[in-house]
Amino acid sequence: MTPVPAPEPESGPPARPATGRRRAAVPTLAIGCLDDVAPGSLLVAMPALTDPTFAGTVVLVLDHSDTGTLGVVLGRPSQVEIRDVLPGWADLAVSPGVFHVGGPCEADTALCLAVSSAAAAETDGGLRRVAGDVYLVDLDGDPADLHEQLTGLRVFAGYAGWSQGQLAGEIAEGAWACVPGRPGDVLSELAGPELWRQVMGRQTGRLGVLSTAPPDPSAN
């Protein structure tokens, strides 16, 4: 991952280490289980999760194993322009062309996600599949080699991480629901609450009903 200035989110609280999470005094809504968590799935914050780092967020899972889970928060743009830090990649980035705050871990490093057709991506060593048409991009490579192969990309500063057993406990407490992700979620121009509501709105049952509620219970 490439060193970058640690950006502040364009809106909402600054990222901070995911410790001492506070949960609202509301009944938990246990939906889904740890078995649903896999690369390409989404962790959607439930009303029980009120830690400002993650309240109302949608997290794309990048890696999940017995040792822990890694992901990036979607829809949290910063004010740091990609062009000012990684000029070669700026033309491939979708609007807005800024770093997104991917999470509180290693906020001074860059991580890039792109959407590409599987046929094109299989031929290039600069891409590593996360799931489906979503790939991690090697920012040390030459962007010109990928110009014709990518639908678009986003660059993130930092990521979210859970140690062994941590995410399982939070899901059991009703802090997160795990739902299928789509390639368009990575490139969506929707930020924060709007993206949360869109993802929830395509769910069925109790999750679909929650799409009409504020993603952050403190907004009530």
LUMMARLUM-208820 format. One record per residue (C-alpha): residue number from 1; residue in three letters; x, y, z. Coordinates in pm, whole numbers, plus 32768, in hexadecimal, padded with zeros to 4 digits. Layout:
// LUMMARLUM-208820
PT / NUM / ala / X / Y / Z
...
This chain:
// LUMMARLUM-208820
PT / 1 / met / 8000 / 8000 / 8000
PT / 2 / thr / 8079 / 815D / 7FAA
PT / 3 / pro / 80B8 / 8269 / 80B7
PT / 4 / val / 7FC1 / 838B / 80A3
PT / 5 / pro / 7F5F / 84B4 / 817B
PT / 6 / ala / 7E63 / 8449 / 8283
PT / 7 / pro / 7D20 / 84E6 / 8203
PT / 8 / glu / 7BFB / 855C / 82D1
PT / 9 / pro / 7AA0 / 84F5 / 825A
PT / 10 / glu / 79E4 / 85FD / 8194
PT / 11 / ser / 78C7 / 85D4 / 8287
PT / 12 / gly / 7892 / 851F / 83CE
PT / 13 / pro / 7989 / 84D9 / 84E6
PT / 14 / pro / 7AFA / 8494 / 84A7
PT / 15 / ala / 7B63 / 8329 / 84A3
PT / 16 / arg / 7BF4 / 829E / 85E6
PT / 17 / pro / 7C60 / 8146 / 8661
PT / 18 / ala / 7B3D / 8055 / 8685
PT / 19 / thr / 7B4F / 8029 / 87FD
PT / 20 / gly / 7A58 / 806D / 8912
PT / 21 / arg / 7929 / 8062 / 882D
PT / 22 / arg / 77EA / 80ED / 88C4
PT / 23 / arg / 769E / 8052 / 886B
PT / 24 / ala / 754A / 80ED / 8894
PT / 25 / ala / 745A / 8063 / 8997
PT / 26 / val / 7373 / 7FC7 / 8894
PT / 27 / pro / 7313 / 7E5C / 885B
PT / 28 / thr / 7413 / 7DA8 / 8784
PT / 29 / leu / 73AF / 7D31 / 862B
PT / 30 / ala / 747B / 7BFA / 85E1
PT / 31 / ile / 746B / 7BC8 / 8468
PT / 32 / gly / 7556 / 7AE4 / 83AB
PT / 33 / cys / 7683 / 7A34 / 8439
PT / 34 / leu / 77FA / 7A20 / 841A
PT / 35 / asp / 77D5 / 7913 / 830E
PT / 36 / asp / 7748 / 7A20 / 8227
PT / 37 / val / 7889 / 7AEF / 823C
PT / 38 / ala / 7968 / 7AC2 / 810B
PT / 39 / pro / 7A35 / 7B9A / 801E
PT / 40 / gly / 7945 / 7C74 / 7F5A
PT / 41 / ser / 7831 / 7C6F / 8060
PT / 42 / leu / 77C1 / 7DA7 / 8119
PT / 43 / leu / 77B6 / 7DE7 / 828D
PT / 44 / val / 769B / 7EDD / 82CC
PT / 45 / ala / 7695 / 7F96 / 8418
PT / 46 / met / 755B / 7F55 / 84E5
PT / 47 / pro / 74B2 / 8052 / 85CF
PT / 48 / ala / 755B / 7FA6 / 86F7
PT / 49 / leu / 76B0 / 8021 / 867E
PT / 50 / thr / 76EB / 8189 / 86E8
PT / 51 / asp / 7866 / 81A4 / 86E5
PT / 52 / pro / 789A / 82D9 / 8608
PT / 53 / thr / 79A7 / 8228 / 8540
PT / 54 / phe / 78B0 / 812B / 84B9
PT / 55 / ala / 774E / 81A5 / 8504
PT / 56 / gly / 767F / 81AD / 83C5
PT / 57 / thr / 7791 / 8113 / 82EE
PT / 58 / val / 77A6 / 800D / 81DE
PT / 59 / val / 78EA / 7F43 / 81E0
PT / 60 / leu / 7960 / 7E73 / 80B9
PT / 61 / val / 7A0D / 7D35 / 8131
PT / 62 / leu / 7B5D / 7CFF / 8086
PT / 63 / asp / 7BE0 / 7BD4 / 8147
PT / 64 / his / 7B50 / 7AE9 / 824B
PT / 65 / ser / 7BF9 / 79C2 / 82F5
PT / 66 / asp / 7C26 / 791B / 8446
PT / 67 / thr / 7D23 / 7A28 / 84A4
PT / 68 / gly / 7C41 / 7B55 / 8468
PT / 69 / thr / 7B8B / 7C30 / 836F
PT / 70 / leu / 7BF2 / 7D5A / 8298
PT / 71 / gly / 7B14 / 7E4D / 81DC
PT / 72 / val / 7AE8 / 7FB5 / 816E
PT / 73 / val / 79D6 / 80AC / 81C5
PT / 74 / leu / 791E / 8118 / 808A
PT / 75 / gly / 788B / 826F / 8049
PT / 76 / arg / 7968 / 8342 / 812B
PT / 77 / pro / 7A1D / 843F / 804A
PT / 78 / ser / 7B32 / 8518 / 80D1
PT / 79 / gln / 7BB2 / 8666 / 8052
PT / 80 / val / 7CFF / 85DA / 7FD4
PT / 81 / glu / 7D0F / 85D5 / 7E58
PT / 82 / ile / 7D9C / 849B / 7DB9
PT / 83 / arg / 7E44 / 8579 / 7CB6
PT / 84 / asp / 7F15 / 861E / 7DC6
PT / 85 / val / 7FA2 / 84D4 / 7E49
PT / 86 / leu / 7F86 / 83D0 / 7D33
PT / 87 / pro / 7F6B / 849F / 7BF4
PT / 88 / gly / 7F92 / 8375 / 7B0C
PT / 89 / trp / 7E58 / 82D2 / 7B95
PT / 90 / ala / 7D78 / 8402 / 7BA3
PT / 91 / asp / 7CEA / 83D9 / 7A43
PT / 92 / leu / 7C73 / 8277 / 7A90
PT / 93 / ala / 7BBD / 82DC / 7BCE
PT / 94 / val / 7A47 / 8314 / 7BC8
PT / 95 / ser / 79AE / 8454 / 7C51
PT / 96 / pro / 79F0 / 84E1 / 7D4C
PT / 97 / gly / 7B63 / 84B7 / 7D09
PT / 98 / val / 7BCD / 84BB / 7E76
PT / 99 / phe / 7C4E / 83C2 / 7F72
PT / 100 / his / 7B3F / 8312 / 8036
PT / 101 / val / 7B77 / 82CA / 81A6
PT / 102 / gly / 7B7F / 814F / 81AD
PT / 103 / gly / 7B9E / 8128 / 8323
PT / 104 / pro / 7C6D / 8176 / 8456
PT / 105 / cys / 7D88 / 807C / 8417
PT / 106 / glu / 7EC5 / 80FD / 836C
PT / 107 / ala / 7E1B / 823D / 82FB
PT / 108 / asp / 7F5F / 82B7 / 825B
PT / 109 / thr / 7F63 / 81A3 / 8154
PT / 110 / ala / 7EA1 / 8185 / 800E
PT / 111 / leu / 7DD4 / 805F / 7F93
PT / 112 / cys / 7D2E / 8059 / 7E3F
PT / 113 / leu / 7BF7 / 7F9D / 7DCB
PT / 114 / ala / 7B85 / 7F86 / 7C64
PT / 115 / val / 7A6D / 7EE9 / 7B9C
PT / 116 / ser / 7AD0 / 7E2B / 7A62
PT / 117 / ser / 7A3E / 7D1B / 7987
PT / 118 / ala / 7AC3 / 7BC7 / 79EF
PT / 119 / ala / 7B43 / 7B78 / 7891
PT / 120 / ala / 7C1E / 7CAF / 7885
PT / 121 / ala / 7C96 / 7C99 / 79EB
PT / 122 / glu / 7D09 / 7B30 / 79D3
PT / 123 / thr / 7E16 / 7B9B / 78DD
PT / 124 / asp / 7EB7 / 7CA3 / 79B7
PT / 125 / gly / 7F9E / 7C73 / 7AE1
PT / 126 / gly / 7F4D / 7DCA / 7B70
PT / 127 / leu / 7DF6 / 7D5A / 7BE8
PT / 128 / arg / 7D9C / 7C63 / 7CFA
PT / 129 / arg / 7C33 / 7BF2 / 7D11
PT / 130 / val / 7B70 / 7C39 / 7E4E
PT / 131 / ala / 7A2A / 7BA6 / 7DCE
PT / 132 / gly / 7973 / 7BAA / 7C81
PT / 133 / asp / 79DA / 7CDE / 7BB9
PT / 134 / val / 7A78 / 7D92 / 7CE3
PT / 135 / tyr / 7BF4 / 7D97 / 7CF2
PT / 136 / leu / 7D0D / 7E20 / 7DC5
PT / 137 / val / 7DFB / 7EF2 / 7CF3
PT / 138 / asp / 7F74 / 7EFD / 7D1A
PT / 139 / leu / 7FBA / 8073 / 7D30
PT / 140 / asp / 812C / 8033 / 7CEE
PT / 141 / gly / 80D4 / 7FC6 / 7B8D
PT / 142 / asp / 80A3 / 8099 / 7A56
PT / 143 / pro / 7F3F / 8122 / 7A3B
PT / 144 / ala / 7F63 / 8134 / 78C2
PT / 145 / asp / 7F61 / 7FB7 / 78B8
PT / 146 / leu / 7E03 / 7FB0 / 794F
PT / 147 / his / 7D65 / 80D9 / 78A4
PT / 148 / glu / 7C97 / 800A / 77B0
PT / 149 / gln / 7C3E / 7EFA / 78AA
PT / 150 / leu / 7B9B / 7FB2 / 79CB
PT / 151 / thr / 7A3B / 8034 / 79EE
PT / 152 / gly / 7ABF / 8117 / 7B00
PT / 153 / leu / 7B73 / 8118 / 7C49
PT / 154 / arg / 7B72 / 81AC / 7DA5
PT / 155 / val / 7C9D / 81F0 / 7E84
PT / 156 / phe / 7C7A / 81C7 / 7FFB
PT / 157 / ala / 7D4E / 8244 / 811B
PT / 158 / gly / 7D57 / 813C / 822C
PT / 159 / tyr / 7C79 / 8011 / 8268
PT / 160 / ala / 7BA2 / 7F6C / 8373
PT / 161 / gly / 7C1C / 7E37 / 8428
PT / 162 / trp / 7B9A / 7D3B / 8522
PT / 163 / ser / 7C71 / 7C45 / 85E2
PT / 164 / gln / 7C1B / 7AD8 / 8610
PT / 165 / gly / 7AC0 / 7AB4 / 86AB
PT / 166 / gln / 7A7D / 7C2B / 86BF
PT / 167 / leu / 7990 / 7C45 / 8597
PT / 168 / ala / 78D4 / 7B0B / 8600
PT / 169 / gly / 788C / 7BAB / 8751
PT / 170 / glu / 7814 / 7CF0 / 86B5
PT / 171 / ile / 772C / 7C3A / 85C4
PT / 172 / ala / 769E / 7B6F / 86E4
PT / 173 / glu / 765B / 7CB3 / 87A2
PT / 174 / gly / 7597 / 7D40 / 867C
PT / 175 / ala / 769A / 7E43 / 8611
PT / 176 / trp / 76B6 / 7DCD / 84A8
PT / 177 / ala / 75EC / 7D1D / 839E
PT / 178 / cys / 76A0 / 7C70 / 8280
PT / 179 / val / 7604 / 7C8E / 8126
PT / 180 / pro / 7677 / 7C4B / 7FBF
PT / 181 / gly / 773E / 7D5D / 7F19
PT / 182 / arg / 773A / 7DDB / 7DB4
PT / 183 / pro / 7856 / 7E69 / 7CDE
PT / 184 / gly / 7794 / 7FAF / 7CC2
PT / 185 / asp / 77AB / 7FE0 / 7E3A
PT / 186 / val / 7920 / 801D / 7E18
PT / 187 / leu / 78F6 / 812E / 7D14
PT / 188 / ser / 77B6 / 81C9 / 7D9C
PT / 189 / glu / 77B2 / 8343 / 7DBE
PT / 190 / leu / 76C7 / 8326 / 7EE7
PT / 191 / ala / 7760 / 8385 / 8033
PT / 192 / gly / 7720 / 8308 / 8193
PT / 193 / pro / 75AC / 8300 / 81E5
PT / 194 / glu / 753C / 82F9 / 8079
PT / 195 / leu / 760E / 81C7 / 8028
PT / 196 / trp / 759C / 811B / 816A
PT / 197 / arg / 7432 / 8159 / 810E
PT / 198 / gln / 7460 / 80DD / 7FAA
PT / 199 / val / 7504 / 7F98 / 801B
PT / 200 / met / 73FA / 7F5F / 8124
PT / 201 / gly / 72E5 / 7FB2 / 802D
PT / 202 / arg / 733B / 7E8C / 7F4D
PT / 203 / gln / 731F / 7D96 / 806F
PT / 204 / thr / 71E7 / 7CD7 / 80D1
PT / 205 / gly / 713A / 7CA0 / 821E
PT / 206 / arg / 71AC / 7D5C / 8353
PT / 207 / leu / 72DD / 7DF1 / 82A9
PT / 208 / gly / 7209 / 7E88 / 8196
PT / 209 / val / 7127 / 7F2A / 8298
PT / 210 / leu / 7256 / 7FCA / 833D
PT / 211 / ser / 72AB / 8080 / 81F9
PT / 212 / thr / 71B1 / 818F / 8258
PT / 213 / ala / 7253 / 81CC / 83AC
PT / 214 / pro / 7380 / 82B0 / 83EC
PT / 215 / pro / 74C4 / 81E6 / 83C0
PT / 216 / asp / 7552 / 8294 / 84F4
PT / 217 / pro / 7463 / 8285 / 8620
PT / 218 / ser / 74F7 / 83C7 / 86A9
PT / 219 / ala / 7450 / 8478 / 8583
PT / 220 / asn / 72F8 / 8441 / 861B
